[in-house]
């Protein structure tokens, strides 16, 4: 991509400032992917979503008469 991610520091190789920032963004992206996968799995297994319960007094009047 034309950017330096690593630099030599003595005998070690370390991330550049840009490399550190890119690694943080990549970690955020991975966490978001895991969140989306969990969201989809929960929806498929009906562990999330909307449940609408509707009731009326009409059956109660019918059975009480």
The first five atom37 places (N, CA, C, CB, O) and aatype in JSON, in Angstrom:
{
  "aatype": [20, 20, 20, 20, 20, 20, 20, 20, 20, 20, 20, 20, 20, 20, 20, 20, 20, 20, 20, 20, 20, 20, 20, 20, 20, 20, 20, 20, 20, 20, 20, 20, 20, 20, 20, 20, 20, 20, 20, 20, 20, 20, 20, 20, 20, 20, 20, 20, 20, 20, 20, 20, 20, 20, 20, 20, 20, 20, 20, 20, 20, 20, 20, 20, 20],
  "atom_mask": [
    [1, 1, 1, 1, 1],
    [1, 1, 1, 1, 1],
    [1, 1, 1, 1, 1],
    [1, 1, 1, 1, 1],
    [1, 1, 1, 1, 1],
    [1, 1, 1, 1, 1],
    [1, 1, 1, 1, 1],
    [1, 1, 1, 1, 1],
    [1, 1, 1, 1, 1],
    [1, 1, 1, 1, 1],
    [1, 1, 1, 1, 1],
    [1, 1, 1, 1, 1],
    [1, 1, 1, 1, 1],
    [1, 1, 1, 1, 1],
    [1, 1, 1, 1, 1],
    [1, 1, 1, 1, 1],
    [1, 1, 1, 1, 1],
    [1, 1, 1, 1, 1],
    [1, 1, 1, 1, 1],
    [1, 1, 1, 1, 1],
    [1, 1, 1, 1, 1],
    [1, 1, 1, 1, 1],
    [1, 1, 1, 1, 1],
    [1, 1, 1, 1, 1],
    [1, 1, 1, 1, 1],
    [1, 1, 1, 1, 1],
    [1, 1, 1, 1, 1],
    [1, 1, 1, 1, 1],
    [1, 1, 1, 1, 1],
    [1, 1, 1, 1, 1],
    [1, 1, 1, 1, 1],
    [1, 1, 1, 1, 1],
    [1, 1, 1, 1, 1],
    [1, 1, 1, 1, 1],
    [1, 1, 1, 1, 1],
    [1, 1, 1, 1, 1],
    [1, 1, 1, 1, 1],
    [1, 1, 1, 1, 1],
    [1, 1, 1, 1, 1],
    [1, 1, 1, 1, 1],
    [1, 1, 1, 1, 1],
    [1, 1, 1, 1, 1],
    [1, 1, 1, 1, 1],
    [1, 1, 1, 1, 1],
    [1, 1, 1, 1, 1],
    [1, 1, 1, 1, 1],
    [1, 1, 1, 1, 1],
    [1, 1, 1, 1, 1],
    [1, 1, 1, 1, 1],
    [1, 1, 1, 1, 1],
    [1, 1, 1, 1, 1],
    [1, 1, 1, 1, 1],
    [1, 1, 1, 1, 1],
    [1, 1, 1, 1, 1],
    [1, 1, 1, 1, 1],
    [1, 1, 1, 1, 1],
    [1, 1, 1, 1, 1],
    [1, 1, 1, 1, 1],
    [1, 1, 1, 1, 1],
    [1, 1, 1, 1, 1],
    [1, 1, 1, 1, 1],
    [1, 1, 1, 1, 1],
    [1, 1, 1, 1, 1],
    [1, 1, 1, 1, 1],
    [1, 1, 1, 1, 1]
  ],
  "atom_positions": [
    [[0.82, -1.21, 0.0], [0.0, 0.0, 0.0], [0.85, 1.26, 0.0], [-0.93, 0.01, 1.2], [0.34, 2.37, -0.03]],
    [[2.13, 1.06, 0.04], [3.01, 2.21, -0.03], [3.26, 2.92, 1.28], [2.48, 3.17, -0.98], [3.7, 4.06, 1.29]],
    [[2.98, 2.26, 2.4], [3.25, 2.85, 3.71], [4.14, 1.9, 4.5], [1.93, 3.14, 4.49], [4.08, 0.68, 4.32]],
    [[4.95, 2.46, 5.36], [5.85, 1.65, 6.17], [5.15, 1.27, 7.46], [7.17, 2.41, 6.46], [4.71, 2.13, 8.23]],
    [[5.04, -0.04, 7.7], [4.37, -0.53, 8.91], [5.37, -0.91, 10.0], [3.51, -1.73, 8.57], [5.05, -0.85, 11.18]],
    [[6.58, -1.29, 9.6], [7.6, -1.73, 10.55], [8.86, -0.9, 10.37], [7.93, -3.24, 10.35], [9.13, -0.36, 9.3]],
    [[9.6, -0.81, 11.47], [10.91, -0.13, 11.42], [11.88, -0.87, 12.32], [10.79, 1.36, 11.84], [11.49, -1.48, 13.32]],
    [[13.13, -0.79, 11.97], [14.19, -1.42, 12.75], [14.47, -0.54, 13.96], [15.48, -1.64, 11.9], [14.61, 0.68, 13.84]],
    [[14.56, -1.17, 15.13], [14.9, -0.45, 16.36], [15.93, -1.3, 17.08], [13.62, -0.17, 17.27], [15.59, -2.23, 17.81]],
    [[17.19, -0.98, 16.86], [18.26, -1.83, 17.39], [18.21, -3.18, 16.7], [18.13, -2.0, 18.93], [18.25, -3.25, 15.47]],
    [[18.13, -4.25, 17.48], [18.02, -5.6, 16.9], [16.56, -6.01, 16.66], [18.69, -6.61, 17.83], [16.3, -7.05, 16.06]],
    [[15.64, -5.2, 17.12], [14.23, -5.53, 17.02], [13.59, -4.85, 15.81], [13.5, -5.12, 18.3], [14.13, -3.89, 15.24]],
    [[12.45, -5.37, 15.44], [11.6, -4.74, 14.44], [10.3, -4.4, 15.14], [11.37, -5.69, 13.18], [9.67, -5.27, 15.76]],
    [[9.88, -3.14, 15.06], [8.68, -2.68, 15.76], [7.74, -2.0, 14.76], [9.04, -1.71, 16.92], [8.14, -1.63, 13.66]],
    [[6.5, -1.85, 15.17], [5.54, -1.14, 14.35], [5.85, 0.35, 14.32], [4.11, -1.38, 14.86], [6.29, 0.92, 15.32]],
    [[5.63, 0.96, 13.18], [5.72, 2.41, 13.1], [4.47, 2.99, 13.77], [5.86, 2.9, 11.61], [3.56, 2.25, 14.15]],
    [[4.44, 4.3, 13.92], [3.25, 4.94, 14.49], [2.03, 4.62, 13.62], [3.46, 6.47, 14.6], [0.94, 4.36, 14.14]],
    [[2.21, 4.65, 12.3], [1.12, 4.31, 11.4], [0.75, 2.84, 11.56], [1.51, 4.6, 9.95], [-0.44, 2.5, 11.52]],
    [[1.73, 1.97, 11.75], [1.45, 0.55, 11.94], [0.64, 0.28, 13.19], [2.74, -0.22, 12.01], [-0.25, -0.56, 13.19]],
    [[0.94, 1.0, 14.26], [0.18, 0.85, 15.51], [-1.27, 1.29, 15.29], [0.84, 1.69, 16.65], [-2.2, 0.61, 15.71]],
    [[-1.45, 2.43, 14.64], [-2.8, 2.94, 14.37], [-3.57, 1.97, 13.48], [-2.73, 4.32, 13.72], [-4.75, 1.71, 13.73]],
    [[-2.93, 1.44, 12.45], [-3.58, 0.5, 11.56], [-3.95, -0.79, 12.3], [-2.67, 0.17, 10.37], [-5.02, -1.34, 12.06]],
    [[-3.09, -1.26, 13.19], [-3.38, -2.46, 13.98], [-4.6, -2.24, 14.87], [-2.17, -2.86, 14.84], [-5.44, -3.14, 15.01]],
    [[-4.72, -1.06, 15.47], [-5.89, -0.75, 16.3], [-7.17, -0.75, 15.47], [-5.71, 0.62, 16.99], [-8.2, -1.28, 15.89]],
    [[-7.1, -0.17, 14.29], [-8.28, -0.14, 13.41], [-8.65, -1.55, 12.96], [-8.02, 0.77, 12.19], [-9.83, -1.88, 12.85]],
    [[-7.66, -2.37, 12.7], [-7.92, -3.76, 12.31], [-8.58, -4.53, 13.45], [-6.6, -4.46, 11.89], [-9.48, -5.33, 13.21]],
    [[-8.14, -4.29, 14.68], [-8.77, -4.94, 15.83], [-10.22, -4.51, 15.97], [-7.99, -4.62, 17.12], [-11.09, -5.33, 16.29]],
    [[-10.5, -3.22, 15.74], [-11.88, -2.74, 15.79], [-12.72, -3.4, 14.71], [-11.92, -1.21, 15.62], [-13.88, -3.75, 14.95]],
    [[-12.14, -3.59, 13.53], [-12.85, -4.22, 12.44], [-13.16, -5.68, 12.75], [-12.03, -4.13, 11.16], [-14.26, -6.15, 12.45]],
    [[-12.23, -6.38, 13.35], [-12.44, -7.78, 13.74], [-13.52, -7.87, 14.81], [-11.12, -8.42, 14.25], [-14.38, -8.76, 14.76]],
    [[-13.48, -6.97, 15.78], [-14.51, -6.97, 16.83], [-15.88, -6.7, 16.23], [-14.18, -5.93, 17.91], [-16.87, -7.32, 16.65]],
    [[-15.97, -5.79, 15.28], [-17.25, -5.5, 14.63], [-17.74, -6.71, 13.85], [-17.11, -4.29, 13.69], [-18.93, -7.02, 13.88]],
    [[-16.85, -7.41, 13.17], [-17.23, -8.62, 12.44], [-17.8, -9.67, 13.4], [-16.03, -9.19, 11.67], [-18.81, -10.3, 13.09]],
    [[-17.16, -9.86, 14.54], [-17.64, -10.82, 15.52], [-19.01, -10.4, 16.06], [-16.63, -10.97, 16.67], [-19.88, -11.25, 16.28]],
    [[-19.19, -9.11, 16.29], [-20.48, -8.6, 16.77], [-21.57, -8.88, 15.74], [-20.39, -7.08, 17.06], [-22.68, -9.29, 16.1]],
    [[-21.27, -8.64, 14.47], [-22.26, -8.89, 13.41], [-22.59, -10.37, 13.31], [-21.73, -8.37, 12.05], [-23.75, -10.72, 13.15]],
    [[-21.59, -11.23, 13.4], [-21.84, -12.67, 13.35], [-22.73, -13.12, 14.5], [-20.51, -13.45, 13.39], [-23.63, -13.93, 14.31]],
    [[-22.49, -12.6, 15.69], [-23.32, -12.93, 16.86], [-24.74, -12.41, 16.66], [-22.71, -12.33, 18.15], [-25.7, -13.1, 16.98]],
    [[-24.88, -11.2, 16.14], [-26.18, -10.61, 15.88], [-26.98, -11.47, 14.9], [-26.03, -9.18, 15.33], [-28.17, -11.72, 15.11]],
    [[-26.34, -11.93, 13.83], [-27.02, -12.77, 12.85], [-27.41, -14.1, 13.46], [-26.12, -12.99, 11.62], [-28.53, -14.58, 13.24]],
    [[-26.52, -14.72, 14.22], [-26.82, -16.0, 14.85], [-27.97, -15.86, 15.84], [-25.58, -16.55, 15.58], [-28.86, -16.71, 15.87]],
    [[-27.97, -14.81, 16.63], [-29.06, -14.57, 17.58], [-30.38, -14.39, 16.86], [-28.76, -13.34, 18.46], [-31.41, -14.9, 17.3]],
    [[-30.37, -13.68, 15.75], [-31.6, -13.46, 14.99], [-32.11, -14.77, 14.41], [-31.36, -12.43, 13.87], [-33.31, -15.05, 14.46]],
    [[-31.21, -15.57, 13.85], [-31.61, -16.85, 13.27], [-32.2, -17.79, 14.32], [-30.42, -17.52, 12.59], [-33.13, -18.55, 14.02]],
    [[-31.68, -17.75, 15.52], [-32.14, -18.63, 16.59], [-33.26, -17.98, 17.41], [-30.98, -19.02, 17.49], [-33.63, -18.48, 18.47]],
    [[-33.77, -16.89, 16.93], [-34.86, -16.16, 17.58], [-34.51, -15.72, 18.99], [-36.1, -17.02, 17.61], [-35.39, -15.64, 19.85]],
    [[-33.24, -15.42, 19.23], [-32.83, -14.9, 20.53], [-32.89, -13.39, 20.55], [-31.42, -15.37, 20.88], [-32.68, -12.76, 21.59]],
    [[-33.17, -12.8, 19.41], [-33.3, -11.35, 19.33], [-34.37, -11.03, 18.31], [-31.94, -10.68, 18.96], [-34.71, -11.86, 17.48]],
    [[-34.88, -9.85, 18.37], [-35.92, -9.44, 17.46], [-37.07, -8.84, 18.23], [-36.4, -10.61, 16.6], [-36.94, -8.55, 19.42]],
    [[-38.17, -8.66, 17.57], [-39.34, -8.05, 18.19], [-40.45, -9.09, 18.32], [-39.83, -6.84, 17.37], [-40.7, -9.87, 17.41]],
    [[-41.09, -9.08, 19.45], [-42.24, -9.94, 19.7], [-43.4, -9.01, 20.04], [-41.96, -10.98, 20.86], [-43.34, -8.23, 20.99]],
    [[-44.46, -9.11, 19.25], [-45.63, -8.28, 19.48], [-46.74, -9.18, 20.01], [-46.08, -7.52, 18.18], [-47.13, -10.15, 19.34]],
    [[-47.25, -8.87, 21.18], [-48.35, -9.62, 21.77], [-49.56, -8.7, 21.81], [-47.99, -10.15, 23.22], [-49.5, -7.59, 22.34]],
    [[-50.62, -9.17, 21.24], [-51.83, -8.36, 21.15], [-52.95, -9.13, 21.84], [-52.21, -8.03, 19.67], [-53.08, -10.34, 21.67]],
    [[-53.73, -8.43, 22.62], [-54.85, -9.07, 23.32], [-56.08, -8.2, 23.16], [-54.52, -9.29, 24.83], [-55.99, -6.99, 22.95]],
    [[-57.21, -8.83, 23.28], [-58.47, -8.12, 23.2], [-59.38, -8.64, 24.3], [-59.13, -8.28, 21.8], [-59.2, -9.76, 24.78]],
    [[-60.32, -7.87, 24.69], [-61.25, -8.29, 25.74], [-62.4, -9.11, 25.16], [-61.81, -7.07, 26.49], [-63.17, -9.7, 25.93]],
    [[-62.57, -9.18, 23.85], [-63.68, -9.88, 23.23], [-63.79, -11.36, 23.62], [-63.57, -9.77, 21.75], [-64.89, -11.79, 23.96]],
    [[-62.72, -12.16, 23.6], [-62.87, -13.57, 24.02], [-63.33, -13.68, 25.47], [-61.54, -14.32, 23.84], [-64.09, -14.59, 25.8]],
    [[-62.91, -12.81, 26.33], [-63.32, -12.86, 27.74], [-64.82, -12.62, 27.85], [-62.54, -11.83, 28.58], [-65.49, -13.29, 28.64]],
    [[-65.35, -11.71, 27.09], [-66.8, -11.45, 27.1], [-67.57, -12.63, 26.54], [-67.12, -10.18, 26.3], [-68.66, -12.95, 27.02]],
    [[-67.02, -13.29, 25.52], [-67.7, -14.43, 24.9], [-67.79, -15.6, 25.86], [-66.97, -14.85, 23.63], [-68.84, -16.24, 25.94]],
    [[-66.73, -15.89, 26.58], [-66.71, -17.06, 27.46], [-67.38, -16.79, 28.8], [-65.28, -17.51, 27.7], [-67.77, -17.75, 29.47]],
    [[-67.54, -15.57, 29.2], [-68.18, -15.25, 30.48], [-69.7, -15.15, 30.38], [-67.62, -13.96, 31.02], [-70.37, -15.04, 31.4]],
    [[-70.25, -15.18, 29.16], [-71.69, -15.02, 29.06], [-72.45, -16.3, 29.19], [-72.03, -14.4, 27.78], [-73.68, -16.31, 29.12]]
  ]
}
